[in-house]
Amino acid sequence: MVYLLGEIRKPGEYPIAPGLDLVDTVVQAGGFTERADLNHIEVLYQDLDGKRSSLFSWKDFKKAPAPQHGDIIMVHADHVSQVERKTSLMTSIIGALASVVTATVIVLSYNRGRF
């Protein structure tokens, strides 16, 4: 069994079969939540010298150790507040709309011979 904790949609204990990798394990658990910090995923495991941990980014998930029986995969939370997320989203939307409006004005001006 492998334990998935933190910002996972369905945290808990999951069976691990030979040949499954970290992606398969996360898919079993329903994926990440919106608050997951995909740059701060930690695998806690035990080797001959004792307990160890390995930090990695989801972009580099291939560097993560293959899940083994008893491992704990901890997905830490992103510390961005809801207000910051909404502000960032609104800023992106406004920027995109401004680009579309600007492009439309330029095209219309060009077509009318003003440019």
Phi, psi and omega in degrees: 000148176237143180253127176248123185229165177091224186276061177243140183300319179231076181297151178156200183259131183229141177289146178241128180255152178303138178093347178281143178249188183298321180299314179300320181294316179294323178297319177303325184270009176087003178089190183270157172277174179293335183270001183296133174267098185287358174262002184220071177252135185236135174248121177259128182214168179241130175241191183298332181272355181127200182281141181224165173221154180226123177260142177202169177259150179299330177298330181251034185300338179293339178277348181288146177294147177296135181301135179238162178307127178091353179294152174241123178253117184248119177258111183284160181274145171284137185266025177272130182285166178299321180298316179296319179298313181294321178297316179297317179297314180296320178298318178296317180295315179297319178298317179295316178297319178298321178295318180294316180297315179300314180297319180296315179298318180296315180296315179296318178297319179296316181293332180271000176081014180273350184254000000 
